[in-house]
Amino acid sequence: MTSRCVRILETREGIVAEPEVGRLLDGIALAQAGRAFVLHAGDCAEGFASAERRSVEARQRVLWQMGVLLERRLGLPIIKVGRMAGQYAKPRSEDFELVQGTRLPVFRGEIINGGGPTHWEREHRPERLLWAYRAALHTVHLMNDAIALGSIRASLQSEGRAGQAALEHPLFAEIAMALADAEGPGPGAVVGHEFFVSHEALLLLYERALTRNVPGAVHAINGGAHLLWLGERTRQLDGPHALYLASIANPIGVKLGPSATAHEVRDLVRMLNPGARPGRLILIPRLGTD
């Protein structure tokens, strides 16, 4: 069953397109040069229900609000990357947990199993790979539709007017002013800029099934997201996750917690970006309460 689901995924269209991946690489390179700012935000984990239109547009609207405020205050174009359309796997340290006194397989994200309190819901089901693909593709289509139809912008303008008149919150008024400024020409205009999507490359079965060779290119492209990242638990230099990410051309993130050493970071940078290509690599500090 697992092999059949993987073969089906291998025949499906990419969730993102190669030119979009290239534009994100260029955008991150601009940020490296101090000429743009990368906004990377979103949920720790997604459920398939989050592919519903209201949920997608609500999260996209928050990202846009953050983007217009940052752009207005920094005077730089904002590269907006959502942790959306693929964050369906959860890294876990244990295989089992106690739920209402019952020992159950741990919930590993909806791409693998359910989070309910029964053995049946916690079973690993290969068809969830296909459910994840459909949810991610639908999410990206909704995001693109919202930009094309201008519904996010209209919603923000409405919130700006309501906030200014009724809520008297200065951020709403500033968002409205930023949107008005963005009507005009110039490199800082946010209206019409695209959103990019990202997730942790945790379930390699899924990632490899969505990897496509590009004619004439040295590296393949992961068609499941514009940007993928290594987690705190999977960034071993000789581990399969790092080796996989080194083999694709997408921009890559690396989570770095307090256990990361300078030597480890140096070796990861050399492995994942041996040609020192601008825009290829982002280091993501993993900050706790301490």
Backbone bond lengths (Angstrom), bond angles and torsions (degrees), N, CA, C in turn:
res aa  C-N    CA-C-N  psi(-1)  N-CA   C-N-CA  omega(-1)  CA-C   N-CA-C  phi
1 M - - - 1.465 - - 1.534 110.79 -
2 T 1.352 116.72 -43.17 1.464 119.75 179.49 1.518 110.53 -61.71
3 S 1.341 117.00 -45.91 1.465 120.68 -179.51 1.514 111.42 -61.38
4 R 1.336 117.07 -38.52 1.459 119.89 -179.99 1.529 110.91 -65.66
5 C 1.332 116.77 -42.13 1.469 120.45 179.03 1.526 111.03 -64.53
6 V 1.329 117.16 -39.21 1.465 120.57 178.20 1.522 110.29 -65.01
7 R 1.327 117.35 -42.23 1.473 120.51 179.51 1.530 110.69 -62.83
8 I 1.323 116.99 -38.41 1.461 120.15 177.28 1.526 110.15 -62.99
9 L 1.337 116.90 -45.45 1.471 120.79 179.22 1.527 111.32 -59.47
10 E 1.317 116.21 -37.95 1.463 120.35 -177.85 1.527 112.50 -64.01
11 T 1.337 117.30 -20.08 1.467 121.03 179.98 1.526 112.87 -94.75
12 R 1.317 118.04 -7.14 1.455 121.63 -174.17 1.527 111.80 -83.29
13 E 1.333 115.77 156.00 1.457 120.80 175.43 1.524 110.21 -66.22
14 G 1.317 116.27 154.93 1.452 119.47 176.98 1.516 111.36 -68.39
15 I 1.312 116.04 149.74 1.461 121.31 175.79 1.528 109.71 -73.47
16 V 1.329 116.17 -33.21 1.468 121.98 174.38 1.520 108.23 -123.41
17 A 1.323 116.45 160.88 1.463 121.53 -176.45 1.525 110.76 -106.64
18 E 1.333 115.30 154.25 1.462 121.46 -178.05 1.530 113.39 -56.78
19 P 1.345 120.04 -43.06 1.480 118.48 179.29 1.527 112.71 -62.03
20 E 1.336 117.52 -32.61 1.463 120.49 177.72 1.527 110.32 -65.76
21 V 1.337 115.88 -41.12 1.474 120.12 178.04 1.527 109.38 -60.63
22 G 1.323 116.31 -42.06 1.461 120.04 178.42 1.518 112.68 -63.01
23 R 1.334 116.35 -38.20 1.473 119.29 179.38 1.521 111.22 -67.82
24 L 1.331 117.31 -34.88 1.466 118.81 176.86 1.526 110.61 -68.29
25 L 1.332 117.24 -41.16 1.473 119.87 175.31 1.528 110.43 -55.93
26 D 1.324 116.44 -44.67 1.468 120.06 179.51 1.530 111.08 -65.17
27 G 1.341 117.06 -38.92 1.460 120.28 179.82 1.517 112.21 -65.40
28 I 1.325 116.75 -43.30 1.471 119.82 178.34 1.524 110.13 -65.27
29 A 1.330 116.74 -37.03 1.467 119.73 176.90 1.524 110.67 -61.78
30 L 1.338 117.44 -39.07 1.461 120.45 175.83 1.526 110.83 -60.98
31 A 1.343 115.66 -41.41 1.464 119.50 178.68 1.523 110.99 -64.28
32 Q 1.322 116.88 -38.94 1.467 120.35 176.93 1.523 111.39 -59.17
33 A 1.335 115.05 -34.23 1.463 119.78 -179.05 1.521 112.37 -86.04
34 G 1.355 116.88 3.41 1.456 120.57 179.07 1.511 114.45 80.56
35 R 1.341 116.73 15.72 1.470 120.28 -175.84 1.529 112.41 -109.07
36 A 1.328 117.21 7.27 1.470 122.39 176.44 1.522 107.24 -159.43
37 F 1.330 116.23 175.03 1.465 121.29 179.95 1.526 107.75 -136.27
38 V 1.334 116.75 131.79 1.462 121.58 179.58 1.526 109.53 -93.52
39 L 1.323 116.14 122.31 1.462 123.18 173.19 1.517 107.63 -105.59
40 H 1.328 117.15 112.13 1.473 122.79 -177.71 1.525 106.94 -121.56
41 A 1.338 116.41 110.57 1.466 119.28 -173.28 1.518 110.10 -151.48
42 G 1.338 115.11 158.61 1.460 119.72 177.10 1.507 111.66 155.71
43 D 1.324 115.04 -168.16 1.461 121.32 -175.17 1.521 111.83 -77.48
44 C 1.335 115.11 150.52 1.464 120.70 174.09 1.521 109.93 -63.20
45 A 1.336 116.83 -40.56 1.463 121.71 177.74 1.522 109.02 -148.16
46 E 1.328 116.02 145.03 1.461 122.13 178.35 1.520 110.10 -106.30
47 G 1.312 115.79 153.66 1.452 121.99 167.21 1.508 109.06 -110.46
48 F 1.324 117.02 162.65 1.464 119.57 -179.65 1.532 111.24 -62.67
49 A 1.328 117.47 -29.32 1.467 120.58 179.46 1.524 111.64 -64.99
50 S 1.340 117.16 -19.95 1.463 119.60 -179.34 1.524 112.13 -73.74
51 A 1.343 117.24 -4.91 1.455 120.34 175.20 1.526 112.09 -80.57
52 E 1.320 117.26 0.38 1.465 122.04 176.68 1.534 109.42 -69.29
53 R 1.325 116.70 145.46 1.462 121.65 -169.79 1.525 112.99 -54.40
54 R 1.330 117.64 -48.00 1.468 118.98 -175.97 1.518 111.89 -62.66
55 S 1.336 116.11 -37.35 1.462 119.58 179.02 1.523 110.92 -66.94
56 V 1.333 116.66 -45.52 1.467 120.46 -179.34 1.528 110.46 -61.71
57 E 1.331 116.57 -47.80 1.461 119.47 -176.77 1.525 112.10 -68.17
58 A 1.338 116.65 -32.26 1.468 119.10 178.20 1.525 110.69 -65.56
59 R 1.330 116.70 -44.42 1.468 119.42 179.78 1.524 111.14 -69.16
60 Q 1.323 116.08 -39.30 1.457 119.87 177.63 1.531 110.85 -63.56
61 R 1.320 116.22 -37.14 1.468 120.58 179.96 1.526 110.54 -65.00
62 V 1.347 116.85 -41.21 1.467 119.54 178.41 1.527 110.76 -63.26
63 L 1.332 116.36 -42.53 1.462 119.56 177.91 1.525 110.69 -61.36
64 W 1.326 116.47 -40.52 1.460 119.72 179.85 1.526 110.84 -67.28
65 Q 1.326 116.87 -40.01 1.462 120.09 176.75 1.530 110.64 -59.27
66 M 1.316 116.06 -47.02 1.461 119.69 177.42 1.523 110.71 -60.16
67 G 1.341 115.09 -41.18 1.455 119.73 -177.93 1.512 113.74 -64.22
68 V 1.358 116.83 -44.82 1.465 118.22 -177.51 1.527 110.92 -68.26
69 L 1.336 116.63 -34.60 1.470 118.61 178.18 1.524 110.95 -68.77
70 L 1.322 116.73 -43.96 1.466 119.96 179.00 1.529 110.69 -63.17
71 E 1.330 115.56 -42.31 1.463 118.54 -178.99 1.529 111.35 -64.10
72 R 1.319 115.71 -40.37 1.467 119.81 -179.04 1.526 110.43 -65.77
73 R 1.323 116.71 -38.66 1.471 119.37 -174.52 1.520 112.86 -85.49
74 L 1.340 116.71 -30.96 1.462 119.46 -178.16 1.519 112.36 -92.24
75 G 1.339 116.23 -23.97 1.459 119.04 -176.63 1.512 112.73 70.74
76 L 1.348 116.09 27.96 1.464 121.24 -179.22 1.524 109.67 -128.55
77 P 1.331 117.35 151.10 1.466 118.99 171.02 1.533 110.12 -62.15
78 I 1.339 116.59 143.18 1.454 121.52 -179.01 1.523 109.52 -107.47
79 I 1.307 116.21 123.72 1.471 122.16 176.07 1.524 106.73 -90.80
80 K 1.323 117.23 109.31 1.470 121.43 -171.79 1.527 110.47 -96.58
81 V 1.335 115.68 116.81 1.465 121.92 179.74 1.524 108.22 -121.36
82 G 1.318 117.20 117.71 1.459 120.96 178.52 1.520 111.78 -94.84
83 R 1.321 115.49 140.33 1.471 119.86 168.48 1.532 105.71 -80.48
84 M 1.313 115.15 78.29 1.459 122.18 -171.64 1.525 109.54 -146.31
85 A 1.336 115.00 162.32 1.467 122.19 173.04 1.529 112.07 62.95
86 G 1.315 116.57 43.79 1.463 118.42 177.03 1.515 115.94 158.65
87 Q 1.344 118.01 -5.68 1.458 120.84 -177.85 1.528 109.64 -83.55
88 Y 1.337 115.37 59.17 1.463 121.16 -173.39 1.529 113.38 -101.40
89 A 1.319 117.87 -5.10 1.462 121.61 178.95 1.525 109.77 -107.58
90 K 1.328 116.13 142.18 1.468 121.08 -178.80 1.527 109.14 -117.64
91 P 1.335 118.24 123.36 1.467 119.49 174.13 1.527 110.03 -69.10
92 R 1.307 117.29 132.30 1.464 121.67 -178.99 1.520 109.70 -131.44
93 S 1.326 115.27 146.65 1.467 120.46 -179.08 1.515 112.57 -90.91
94 E 1.336 117.47 -22.78 1.465 121.32 -177.99 1.528 110.13 -118.69
95 D 1.342 115.73 155.29 1.463 120.76 179.48 1.527 112.48 -88.18
96 F 1.334 116.84 -23.52 1.465 120.50 -176.99 1.526 109.88 -134.28
97 E 1.342 115.04 160.30 1.454 121.21 175.46 1.525 109.20 -147.93
98 L 1.326 115.76 159.16 1.460 120.75 176.66 1.524 109.28 -93.36
99 V 1.329 116.50 124.83 1.460 122.42 178.20 1.522 107.87 -125.93
100 Q 1.322 116.19 111.79 1.464 121.77 -178.65 1.527 111.16 53.20
101 G 1.322 114.95 41.25 1.458 121.16 177.73 1.510 114.79 82.12
102 T 1.331 119.74 -0.11 1.460 122.89 -179.04 1.523 109.85 -108.95
103 R 1.332 115.93 133.81 1.462 121.08 178.48 1.527 108.60 -82.38
104 L 1.354 115.35 117.09 1.457 121.03 -175.38 1.529 110.44 -126.98
105 P 1.354 116.74 153.12 1.465 118.22 170.03 1.522 109.93 -57.61
106 V 1.305 116.09 141.02 1.454 120.22 -176.30 1.535 110.02 -67.52
107 F 1.324 116.07 148.56 1.465 121.42 176.58 1.520 108.65 -74.72
108 R 1.333 116.95 122.28 1.460 122.00 -175.75 1.529 113.20 -111.02
109 G 1.321 115.89 16.66 1.454 119.58 -178.14 1.514 110.30 100.89
110 E 1.330 116.08 152.37 1.458 120.19 -170.97 1.514 114.07 -69.64
111 I 1.324 118.05 -11.99 1.449 119.67 174.49 1.534 111.08 -72.95
112 I 1.345 116.56 -15.08 1.463 121.41 -177.85 1.522 111.95 -115.25
113 N 1.348 117.43 -53.17 1.468 120.24 -178.74 1.527 109.74 -151.11
114 G 1.331 115.84 175.74 1.447 121.04 178.79 1.512 111.87 -91.02
115 G 1.310 116.00 163.94 1.464 120.24 -177.48 1.505 114.66 -100.54
116 G 1.329 117.29 6.85 1.462 121.09 -178.80 1.519 112.90 -68.96
117 P 1.346 117.74 168.00 1.464 121.60 -172.47 1.531 114.06 -90.06
118 T 1.343 118.41 32.09 1.466 120.48 179.71 1.526 110.13 -129.44
119 H 1.330 115.42 156.98 1.467 120.02 177.29 1.525 110.98 -60.89
120 W 1.342 116.41 -38.07 1.467 119.69 -178.69 1.525 110.56 -61.96
121 E 1.332 117.16 -42.98 1.462 119.93 -179.17 1.521 112.10 -70.70
122 R 1.319 117.04 -26.91 1.471 119.63 -178.34 1.531 113.07 -88.08
123 E 1.321 118.36 0.31 1.462 119.97 177.81 1.531 110.40 -65.96
124 H 1.328 115.60 142.42 1.457 120.61 176.11 1.525 108.44 -79.38
125 R 1.335 117.01 125.68 1.461 121.66 -175.12 1.538 109.80 -124.12
126 P 1.335 116.38 117.29 1.474 119.54 -177.56 1.520 113.86 -59.18
127 E 1.353 117.72 -31.41 1.458 119.20 -178.53 1.528 112.56 -63.26
128 R 1.325 116.67 -15.40 1.461 119.68 177.15 1.531 111.40 -64.87
129 L 1.323 118.06 -24.07 1.462 120.70 174.08 1.529 110.40 -58.88
130 L 1.332 116.35 -42.16 1.456 121.10 179.98 1.528 110.80 -72.72
131 W 1.336 116.41 -36.81 1.466 119.56 177.03 1.525 109.92 -62.17
132 A 1.349 116.45 -41.05 1.470 120.69 179.83 1.522 110.53 -63.47
133 Y 1.323 116.13 -43.03 1.467 119.72 179.33 1.524 110.66 -60.45
134 R 1.326 116.67 -46.84 1.468 119.72 -177.96 1.530 110.91 -64.44
135 A 1.326 116.95 -40.56 1.470 120.24 179.10 1.526 110.94 -64.37
136 A 1.336 116.72 -42.32 1.462 120.52 -179.52 1.526 111.07 -66.40
137 L 1.330 116.84 -44.79 1.463 120.62 179.92 1.521 110.48 -62.45
138 H 1.321 116.96 -42.26 1.461 120.75 179.47 1.530 110.85 -64.43
139 T 1.328 116.64 -39.95 1.466 120.96 178.58 1.522 111.29 -60.54
140 V 1.334 116.65 -46.32 1.463 120.51 -179.09 1.527 110.78 -65.46
141 H 1.337 116.98 -39.57 1.463 119.34 177.54 1.527 110.66 -61.75
142 L 1.346 117.19 -42.11 1.461 120.55 179.00 1.531 111.09 -63.64
143 M 1.333 116.84 -41.22 1.466 120.54 179.19 1.529 110.74 -62.51
144 N 1.340 115.98 -44.49 1.458 119.66 -179.79 1.522 111.26 -66.84
145 D 1.333 116.76 -38.29 1.466 120.15 178.12 1.523 111.08 -62.98
146 A 1.347 116.30 -41.43 1.462 119.96 -178.26 1.524 111.13 -62.49
147 I 1.330 116.24 -36.09 1.472 119.77 178.16 1.525 109.93 -71.71
148 A 1.341 115.99 -45.83 1.463 120.12 -176.90 1.534 111.44 -63.53
149 L 1.323 116.53 -38.32 1.466 120.42 -177.16 1.519 113.40 -86.61
150 G 1.330 116.65 -10.33 1.460 120.08 179.54 1.512 114.47 75.09
151 S 1.353 118.09 16.68 1.464 119.59 -175.16 1.519 112.51 -71.41
152 I 1.325 118.08 -32.61 1.467 120.15 178.15 1.519 109.72 -66.64
153 R 1.324 116.12 -45.42 1.460 119.98 -179.52 1.529 110.80 -61.61
154 A 1.356 116.81 -44.02 1.464 120.39 -179.81 1.521 111.08 -62.97
155 S 1.342 116.60 -39.31 1.457 121.07 179.04 1.521 110.98 -64.10
156 L 1.332 116.53 -41.06 1.465 120.47 179.97 1.519 111.33 -67.31
157 Q 1.323 116.86 -39.47 1.459 119.14 177.82 1.527 110.89 -63.09
158 S 1.345 116.10 -39.81 1.458 120.67 178.51 1.519 110.71 -64.04
159 E 1.346 116.54 -42.98 1.466 120.09 178.38 1.520 110.78 -64.54
160 G 1.352 115.47 -37.16 1.457 118.71 179.65 1.517 111.75 -62.86
161 R 1.344 116.67 -42.54 1.459 119.92 179.10 1.524 111.23 -66.48
162 A 1.355 115.69 -43.68 1.464 119.27 -179.14 1.528 110.14 -65.57
163 G 1.336 116.29 -39.73 1.460 119.22 -178.46 1.512 111.31 -67.20
164 Q 1.326 116.15 -38.93 1.456 119.69 -178.67 1.524 111.10 -68.88
165 A 1.353 116.52 -39.78 1.465 119.59 -174.19 1.517 112.43 -85.40
166 A 1.350 116.89 -39.62 1.460 119.59 -170.38 1.519 112.81 -109.65
167 L 1.328 117.08 -46.37 1.461 119.42 -173.72 1.529 111.61 -85.88
168 E 1.326 116.41 -23.02 1.461 122.19 -179.82 1.527 111.88 53.28
169 H 1.327 115.11 40.45 1.462 120.23 177.08 1.525 108.04 -98.74
170 P 1.315 118.80 123.05 1.468 119.98 -173.62 1.521 113.91 -61.99
171 L 1.339 117.89 -27.43 1.458 119.07 -178.79 1.519 111.50 -65.58
172 F 1.342 117.65 -38.43 1.458 120.25 179.23 1.531 110.65 -63.36
173 A 1.323 115.42 -42.77 1.465 119.03 179.17 1.525 110.48 -64.42
174 E 1.332 116.80 -38.81 1.460 119.69 -179.82 1.527 111.11 -67.81
175 I 1.343 116.51 -37.62 1.467 119.78 175.83 1.521 110.00 -61.04
176 A 1.321 116.64 -44.62 1.468 120.40 179.61 1.529 110.99 -61.18
177 M 1.334 116.92 -41.59 1.456 119.91 179.20 1.527 111.00 -67.08
178 A 1.339 116.08 -38.98 1.462 119.87 179.18 1.515 110.95 -63.59
179 L 1.329 116.85 -40.37 1.458 120.34 177.67 1.522 110.89 -64.77
180 A 1.324 116.58 -38.95 1.467 119.59 178.09 1.528 110.37 -64.46
181 D 1.326 116.62 -40.47 1.464 120.33 178.30 1.522 111.01 -63.71
182 A 1.338 115.04 -34.84 1.459 119.39 -176.03 1.516 112.98 -73.22
183 E 1.348 117.46 -8.07 1.464 120.53 177.46 1.524 110.73 -64.05
184 G 1.326 115.90 -32.84 1.456 119.36 -174.51 1.515 112.00 -82.14
185 P 1.344 116.38 173.63 1.462 120.67 179.42 1.518 111.32 -73.42
186 G 1.328 115.10 166.57 1.457 119.19 175.80 1.508 111.40 133.41
187 P 1.336 116.04 155.46 1.469 120.33 -176.68 1.510 113.16 -67.59
188 G 1.336 118.33 -16.02 1.455 120.23 -177.97 1.500 114.71 -90.03
189 A 1.339 118.81 0.29 1.461 120.12 -176.76 1.519 110.63 -63.21
190 V 1.344 116.54 130.54 1.463 119.78 -179.63 1.515 111.69 -92.27
191 V 1.350 118.29 -29.64 1.451 120.34 -177.68 1.520 108.91 -66.18
192 G 1.340 115.97 125.53 1.455 120.67 -178.86 1.514 112.68 98.65
193 H 1.316 118.91 -16.71 1.458 119.88 175.01 1.517 109.20 -67.28
194 E 1.326 116.52 144.48 1.461 118.94 -175.77 1.527 111.91 -85.49
195 F 1.315 114.11 162.37 1.457 122.26 171.62 1.520 108.08 -101.78
196 F 1.312 116.60 141.70 1.455 121.69 174.99 1.532 108.53 -110.34
197 V 1.333 116.76 157.57 1.460 120.29 -178.97 1.524 109.93 -121.95
198 S 1.325 115.34 155.08 1.465 120.80 -175.60 1.521 109.69 -151.40
199 H 1.316 115.80 159.56 1.467 121.19 170.15 1.521 108.87 -161.21
200 E 1.316 115.29 166.13 1.462 119.95 176.64 1.522 109.81 -73.64
201 A 1.320 116.29 131.72 1.471 121.58 177.94 1.526 108.62 -80.43
202 L 1.322 115.91 78.50 1.464 121.18 -173.72 1.529 112.07 -99.25
203 L 1.338 116.60 -46.18 1.462 120.71 -177.56 1.528 108.27 -95.69
204 L 1.324 116.26 95.53 1.459 120.60 -171.57 1.527 112.69 -66.73
205 L 1.316 117.31 -26.22 1.465 120.90 175.88 1.527 110.11 -56.25
206 Y 1.311 115.67 -44.44 1.471 122.74 179.61 1.523 110.81 -70.82
207 E 1.331 116.96 -45.20 1.464 120.70 -176.44 1.529 111.43 -63.55
208 R 1.324 116.11 -44.93 1.469 119.19 -178.46 1.524 111.24 -66.10
209 A 1.334 116.67 -34.67 1.458 120.01 -179.87 1.529 112.01 -66.50
210 L 1.335 117.21 -23.59 1.468 121.33 -179.85 1.527 112.30 -102.68
211 T 1.314 117.25 11.87 1.460 121.86 179.04 1.525 109.41 -90.35
212 R 1.315 115.73 131.88 1.460 120.76 -175.31 1.529 110.49 -125.75
213 N 1.334 116.53 137.53 1.460 121.10 173.39 1.521 109.89 -73.51
214 V 1.315 115.00 143.72 1.466 121.22 179.34 1.524 108.14 -112.27
215 P 1.341 118.56 124.04 1.465 120.62 -178.87 1.531 111.97 -54.32
216 G 1.307 115.71 127.55 1.456 121.07 177.12 1.508 115.41 82.40
217 A 1.346 117.51 -5.39 1.470 120.59 -178.14 1.526 110.70 -97.46
218 V 1.319 115.71 150.45 1.464 120.75 179.27 1.521 110.32 -73.56
219 H 1.334 117.02 -41.10 1.466 121.67 -176.41 1.515 111.30 -111.70
220 A 1.311 115.00 150.35 1.460 121.22 175.56 1.534 109.85 -77.80
221 I 1.332 115.20 170.15 1.467 122.23 179.29 1.525 108.26 -116.32
222 N 1.330 116.55 133.88 1.459 119.71 170.13 1.524 107.21 -80.77
223 G 1.332 116.13 116.87 1.452 120.67 -177.97 1.515 113.60 -87.86
224 G 1.339 117.54 7.51 1.451 120.94 -178.84 1.510 114.27 -90.39
225 A 1.336 117.61 -15.88 1.466 122.07 -179.18 1.516 108.37 -165.25
226 H 1.333 115.14 157.14 1.464 118.40 175.08 1.527 110.73 -73.62
227 L 1.332 116.39 -41.40 1.464 122.43 -177.75 1.520 108.94 -128.71
228 L 1.322 116.43 138.20 1.468 121.51 175.78 1.515 108.48 -127.33
229 W 1.340 115.65 155.81 1.455 116.57 -179.53 1.529 112.12 -136.99
230 L 1.323 112.88 156.47 1.463 123.26 172.42 1.520 108.38 -86.44
231 G 1.322 116.46 136.41 1.450 120.21 178.70 1.516 112.60 -89.21
232 E 1.312 115.14 173.63 1.466 122.04 178.77 1.528 111.02 -59.43
233 R 1.340 116.46 -33.21 1.464 119.88 -176.46 1.522 113.33 -89.42
234 T 1.329 118.49 -9.19 1.469 120.13 -171.77 1.522 113.78 -122.86
235 R 1.332 118.52 15.02 1.459 118.91 -174.57 1.530 113.61 -95.43
236 Q 1.334 116.74 25.69 1.461 119.35 175.43 1.528 109.92 -65.39
237 L 1.317 116.16 135.28 1.465 121.23 -176.20 1.522 112.77 -57.18
238 D 1.329 117.17 -37.92 1.464 120.40 -177.63 1.529 111.63 -99.95
239 G 1.322 116.86 11.81 1.450 120.65 -178.71 1.523 112.33 -81.42
240 P 1.324 117.55 159.32 1.473 120.54 -177.53 1.522 113.43 -65.38
241 H 1.319 118.11 -29.16 1.463 119.70 -177.98 1.528 111.01 -70.34
242 A 1.334 116.24 -45.72 1.466 119.27 178.54 1.524 110.95 -65.09
243 L 1.318 116.76 -40.02 1.463 119.97 179.82 1.533 110.73 -64.53
244 Y 1.325 116.32 -39.00 1.458 118.72 178.23 1.526 110.93 -65.15
245 L 1.328 117.53 -48.40 1.468 119.84 -177.19 1.528 111.55 -64.66
246 A 1.328 117.05 -29.31 1.460 119.74 176.94 1.523 111.44 -67.60
247 S 1.344 117.11 -18.88 1.467 120.98 -174.47 1.523 113.38 -92.66
248 I 1.344 119.23 -5.14 1.457 121.00 -177.61 1.527 110.35 -113.22
249 A 1.341 115.11 163.39 1.465 119.75 -173.86 1.520 113.42 -96.16
250 N 1.337 118.68 -4.50 1.465 121.13 -179.61 1.524 110.86 -63.17
251 P 1.325 117.85 156.21 1.470 118.59 167.39 1.515 110.00 -62.75
252 I 1.317 115.31 145.26 1.466 122.12 -172.56 1.524 109.64 -124.55
253 G 1.339 116.16 139.33 1.457 121.15 171.62 1.522 109.72 -109.79
254 V 1.320 116.01 154.74 1.466 121.64 176.42 1.519 108.24 -132.16
255 K 1.333 116.99 119.50 1.462 121.19 175.15 1.534 109.01 -75.26
256 L 1.328 115.54 131.50 1.457 120.62 -179.36 1.524 109.44 -125.93
257 G 1.325 116.31 109.89 1.452 121.63 176.37 1.514 111.13 -94.55
258 P 1.327 116.90 -174.69 1.469 120.63 -176.62 1.528 113.81 -65.98
259 S 1.337 117.62 -15.61 1.471 119.25 179.43 1.523 112.14 -82.10
260 A 1.334 118.85 -10.94 1.460 121.53 -178.81 1.524 110.55 -69.68
261 T 1.322 116.40 135.12 1.466 121.13 177.48 1.522 109.93 -102.60
262 A 1.321 115.69 161.70 1.467 120.01 179.68 1.523 110.84 -60.80
263 H 1.329 117.09 -39.79 1.471 120.52 -179.83 1.522 110.74 -65.08
264 E 1.334 116.37 -40.79 1.460 120.00 179.77 1.521 110.59 -63.66
265 V 1.320 116.86 -44.28 1.460 120.60 179.94 1.524 110.22 -62.86
266 R 1.313 116.51 -44.45 1.470 120.27 178.99 1.526 110.73 -58.38
267 D 1.337 116.84 -45.91 1.462 120.20 -177.94 1.529 111.77 -67.95
268 L 1.335 117.25 -36.37 1.461 120.12 176.75 1.525 111.06 -64.71
269 V 1.332 116.57 -42.53 1.463 120.62 179.07 1.522 110.17 -61.16
270 R 1.317 116.93 -43.97 1.468 120.61 -179.59 1.526 111.42 -65.92
271 M 1.321 116.19 -36.28 1.464 120.31 -178.58 1.528 111.90 -72.95
272 L 1.330 115.97 -44.71 1.462 120.01 -173.95 1.523 113.42 -83.46
273 N 1.328 116.86 -21.69 1.464 119.87 -178.91 1.523 110.20 -141.06
274 P 1.350 116.17 62.46 1.470 118.71 -174.49 1.517 113.61 -62.45
275 G 1.325 117.45 -27.06 1.457 119.98 179.11 1.511 113.77 -89.97
276 A 1.337 116.61 4.55 1.475 122.19 -178.78 1.524 111.63 52.07
277 R 1.331 116.51 43.38 1.468 120.48 -179.69 1.524 109.86 -70.96
278 P 1.329 118.45 126.59 1.469 120.42 176.01 1.525 110.70 -60.38
279 G 1.332 115.98 138.30 1.455 121.01 178.71 1.510 115.60 87.50
280 R 1.312 117.62 -7.15 1.458 121.13 -174.93 1.532 112.77 -78.07
281 L 1.325 118.15 -34.56 1.465 120.25 -166.55 1.526 112.09 -131.43
282 I 1.337 115.49 132.97 1.460 122.61 175.00 1.529 108.41 -123.09
283 L 1.305 117.31 131.71 1.473 121.32 174.71 1.527 107.91 -99.44
284 I 1.338 116.34 128.37 1.464 122.61 -173.67 1.531 109.47 -113.89
285 P 1.317 118.81 105.17 1.476 119.73 177.91 1.520 110.69 -62.96
286 R 1.322 116.47 133.30 1.462 122.69 176.76 1.523 106.99 -102.43
287 L 1.315 116.00 99.72 1.463 121.17 -171.51 1.518 111.60 -102.20
288 G 1.327 117.21 130.21 1.458 121.88 175.51 1.520 111.02 -105.52
289 T 1.326 116.21 -170.96 1.452 119.73 -177.14 1.521 112.77 -67.58
290 D 1.352 116.68 -21.66 1.460 120.21 -179.99 1.536 112.42 -88.94
